[in-house]
Amino acid sequence: MKNALIYTIVFAAIQALVSMLVQGLWPLVMGKETTMNATGMIMMMAAVSVITIAVFLLAKWSVASRDWMLTRPWFVLFWCVLAALGALIPSTWLQEQMPALPNWVEDEFEMILKDRWGYLVVGLLAPLAEELVFRGAVLRALLSWNNRHWVGITISALLFALIHMNPAQMPHAFLIGLLLGWMYYRTDSIVPGVVYHWVNNTVAYVLYNLYPNPELTLMDLFGSQQRVLMALGFSLCIFLPALFQLNLRLKK
């Protein structure tokens, strides 16, 4: 448990230190009157991800291995993609049923998602760095600490939600964290989680650029409550069979 908390604190410290360094240097480099723009935010997030990956691999807190990929789990990865696609509408629908939570980083994310280079950090670097930390290091430590695997999976999902430090993202992050934790427990590999995380973030990036209104709801998108329920049912017809197949196919 102690190691899991240390890994989480280190990740948070990397975020804080890089953020302070970039925000401190930005006016000196770009001019005192210049506020940080999308380029600065993207550079900052990219630096956080790259430094995180380097620190956790060099310290051997997370282990890089090709063993699981050598089993050629192509169908597993296919079902990971379908599960991620099928979960999007149900997750959004659940979030819309909850009381509105404050979105503390809405402006920053809008800047990043509008920029084509934003995909580099949102779609590629963030999934790899976060899976390396929260499944490859945090959950691995928790599974060694407690034999009841769902205890470790739940704690790691909670830490994953809290580290986003944005209430609006926390419910979705917690639910995804449970699923990603289960995938790691079944395989001892972060690859299924990285693929799921990549699809989730990629779709979020694409949808934002197609529908940039942050207040957009499923009702606005589909036009009627009946169509929302139909979309929800259709998505569950993708998500639930994908989960069933993953349950059959995920192996260490």
C-alpha positions in Angstrom: 0.0 0.0 0.0 2.8 2.4 0.9 4.5 1.8 -2.5 1.3 2.5 -4.3 0.9 5.8 -2.5 4.5 6.7 -3.2 4.1 6.1 -7.0 1.0 8.2 -7.0 2.7 11.0 -5.2 5.7 10.9 -7.5 3.4 11.1 -10.5 1.6 14.1 -9.0 5.0 15.7 -8.1 6.2 15.4 -11.7 3.0 17.0 -12.9 3.4 19.9 -10.4 7.1 20.5 -10.9 6.9 20.4 -14.7 3.8 22.7 -14.7 5.6 25.2 -12.4 8.8 25.1 -14.5 7.0 25.6 -17.8 4.7 28.3 -16.5 7.7 30.1 -14.9 9.8 30.0 -18.0 7.1 30.7 -20.6 6.9 34.5 -20.0 10.7 34.7 -20.0 11.0 32.9 -23.3 7.9 34.3 -25.1 7.7 37.7 -23.5 6.4 39.0 -20.2 2.9 39.9 -21.6 2.4 36.5 -23.2 0.1 34.1 -21.5 0.5 30.4 -22.1 -1.3 29.2 -25.2 -2.2 25.7 -26.6 1.4 25.1 -27.7 2.7 25.7 -24.2 0.0 23.4 -22.6 0.8 20.7 -25.1 4.6 21.0 -24.5 3.9 20.9 -20.7 1.7 17.7 -20.9 4.1 16.0 -23.3 7.0 16.7 -20.9 5.0 15.3 -18.0 4.3 12.1 -19.9 7.8 11.6 -21.2 9.4 12.2 -17.8 6.9 10.0 -16.1 7.6 7.1 -18.5 11.4 7.5 -18.1 11.3 7.7 -14.3 9.0 4.7 -13.8 10.9 2.5 -16.3 14.4 3.5 -15.1 13.4 3.0 -11.4 11.8 -0.3 -12.4 8.6 0.6 -10.7 6.9 -0.6 -13.8 8.3 -3.4 -15.9 8.5 -3.3 -19.7 8.1 -6.8 -21.1 7.0 -8.3 -24.5 5.9 -11.6 -22.9 2.2 -11.0 -23.2 2.4 -9.7 -26.8 4.3 -12.8 -27.8 1.1 -14.8 -27.1 -0.3 -12.9 -30.2 -3.5 -11.6 -28.4 -4.9 -9.9 -31.5 -8.5 -10.9 -30.8 -8.2 -9.6 -27.2 -7.1 -6.3 -28.5 -9.9 -6.3 -31.0 -12.4 -6.8 -28.2 -10.7 -4.1 -26.1 -11.4 -1.6 -29.0 -15.0 -2.7 -29.2 -15.4 -2.5 -25.4 -14.0 1.1 -25.4 -16.4 2.1 -28.2 -19.4 0.5 -26.6 -18.8 2.1 -23.2 -18.8 5.7 -24.4 -22.5 6.4 -24.7 -23.4 4.4 -21.5 -20.7 6.2 -19.6 -21.8 9.6 -20.9 -25.5 8.8 -20.1 -24.6 7.8 -16.5 -22.7 11.0 -16.1 -25.6 13.1 -17.4 -27.9 11.5 -14.7 -25.6 12.7 -12.0 -25.5 16.2 -10.5 -23.3 18.5 -12.5 -19.7 18.6 -11.1 -17.3 21.5 -11.5 -15.0 21.3 -14.5 -11.8 23.1 -13.2 -9.7 22.5 -16.3 -12.3 23.0 -19.0 -10.5 25.9 -20.7 -7.1 24.2 -20.7 -8.5 21.1 -22.3 -10.4 23.1 -24.9 -7.2 24.7 -25.9 -5.4 21.4 -26.2 -8.2 19.5 -28.0 -8.6 22.3 -30.6 -5.0 22.0 -31.6 -4.0 19.2 -34.0 -0.9 18.5 -31.9 -3.1 18.0 -28.9 -3.7 14.5 -30.0 -0.1 13.7 -29.4 -0.5 14.1 -25.6 -4.2 13.2 -25.3 -4.4 10.2 -27.6 -0.9 8.8 -27.5 1.4 9.9 -24.6 -1.2 10.1 -21.8 -2.7 6.6 -22.2 0.8 5.1 -22.1 2.1 7.1 -19.2 -1.1 6.7 -17.1 -1.3 3.0 -17.7 2.4 2.6 -16.8 1.8 4.4 -13.5 -1.6 3.3 -12.4 -1.7 -0.3 -13.6 1.9 -1.1 -14.2 3.2 0.3 -10.9 0.3 1.3 -8.5 -2.0 -1.7 -9.1 1.0 -4.1 -9.3 2.0 -3.0 -5.8 -1.5 -3.2 -4.5 -2.0 -6.7 -5.8 1.1 -7.8 -3.9 -0.1 -6.0 -0.8 -3.6 -7.6 -0.7 -4.7 -11.0 -2.0 -8.3 -9.8 -2.7 -7.7 -8.4 -6.1 -10.8 -6.3 -6.2 -9.6 -4.3 -3.2 -6.4 -3.4 -5.1 -8.3 -2.7 -8.4 -10.8 -0.4 -6.5 -8.1 1.5 -4.7 -6.1 2.0 -7.9 -9.2 3.2 -9.7 -9.9 5.7 -6.9 -6.3 7.0 -7.1 -6.6 7.2 -10.9 -9.8 9.3 -10.6 -8.4 11.6 -7.9 -5.1 12.3 -9.8 -7.1 13.9 -12.5 -7.9 16.7 -10.0 -11.0 17.6 -11.8 -14.4 16.6 -10.3 -16.1 16.5 -13.8 -13.7 13.8 -14.9 -13.6 11.7 -11.8 -16.7 9.5 -12.1 -15.8 8.4 -15.7 -12.1 7.9 -14.7 -13.1 5.8 -11.7 -15.3 3.5 -13.8 -12.7 3.1 -16.5 -10.1 2.5 -13.8 -12.0 -0.5 -12.5 -12.2 -2.0 -16.0 -8.5 -1.3 -16.8 -7.5 -2.7 -13.4 -9.4 -5.9 -14.1 -7.7 -6.2 -17.5 -4.3 -5.8 -15.9 -5.1 -8.3 -13.2 -6.1 -10.9 -15.8 -3.0 -10.4 -18.0 -0.2 -8.9 -16.0 0.2 -6.5 -19.0 -0.7 -2.9 -19.5 -1.2 -3.4 -23.2 -4.9 -4.1 -23.1 -5.4 -1.0 -20.9 -3.3 1.2 -23.2 -5.4 0.1 -26.2 -8.7 0.8 -24.4 -7.4 4.1 -23.0 -6.1 5.1 -26.5 -9.5 4.4 -28.1 -11.4 6.3 -25.3 -9.2 9.4 -25.6 -9.1 9.3 -29.4 -12.9 9.2 -29.7 -13.1 12.1 -27.1 -10.6 14.1 -29.2 -12.5 13.4 -32.5 -15.9 14.1 -31.0 -14.7 17.4 -29.5 -13.5 18.6 -32.9 -16.8 17.5 -34.6 -19.0 19.0 -31.8 -16.9 21.6 -30.0 -19.8 22.8 -27.7 -18.8 21.6 -24.2 -22.5 21.8 -23.1 -23.6 19.3 -25.7 -25.8 16.5 -24.3 -26.9 13.1 -25.7 -30.3 14.7 -26.2 -28.8 17.5 -28.3 -26.8 14.9 -30.3 -29.6 12.4 -31.1 -32.6 14.8 -31.0 -35.0 12.8 -28.8 -35.1 10.7 -25.7 -36.2 7.7 -27.7 -33.2 8.0 -29.9 -30.9 8.4 -26.9 -32.3 5.2 -25.4 -31.9 3.4 -28.7 -28.2 4.6 -28.9 -27.7 3.4 -25.3 -29.2 0.0 -26.1 -27.1 -0.3 -29.3 -23.9 0.6 -27.4 -24.7 -2.0 -24.7 -25.1 -4.6 -27.4 -21.5 -3.8 -28.3 -20.1 -3.3 -24.8 -21.5 -6.4 -23.0 -20.5 -9.0 -25.6 -17.1 -7.4 -25.7 -16.8 -7.8 -21.9 -18.0 -11.4 -22.3 -15.3 -12.1 -24.9 -12.6 -10.4 -22.8 -13.6 -12.5 -19.8 -13.1 -15.6 -21.9 -9.9 -14.5 -23.6 -7.8 -12.5 -21.1 -5.0 -14.6 -19.8 -1.7 -14.0 -18.1 
